[in-house]
């Protein structure tokens, strides 16, 4: 299945699904509200950037930028990849010095301490990079750290099939 939006495209392997959407911009009401939903929507005046969710399991419609709502559903055979775009001010910063989409994630890159929210058995990895003058975080979550050797080839192939063009 091919996904394409906002200068990002990918070819998903069988059994995978994904979404490419703009991060929600907060309204005046949400910005004034200190709720989790309001904070997840960003800050007032923020220009919405794309966020990509790719997974080898069914993604729930209601999920956060870094996969909250989806990670709760993961089994040991599952892997989820998030490509979160930062604003143009991040391009050229040391954190984003790596060039190109990471396509060789290895088990030793994963740790429970890299998770946005720790869930038993899960492990995460964050790789920051720049491509076509666009800054991203590739955040990958394993449903079970011990399954890394089995699921990472799928994640790497999916990342290798992903292309990002200049805006």
Secondary structure, 3 states (H helix, E strand, C coil): CEEEECCEEEECCCCCEEEEEECCCCCHHHHHCCCHHHHHCCCCCCCCCEEEEEECCCCCCCCCCCCCCCHHHCCCCCEEEEEEECCHHHCCCHHHCCECCCCCCCHHHCEHHHCCCCCCCCEEEEEEEEECCEEEEEEEEECCHHHHHHHHHHHHHHHHCEEECCC
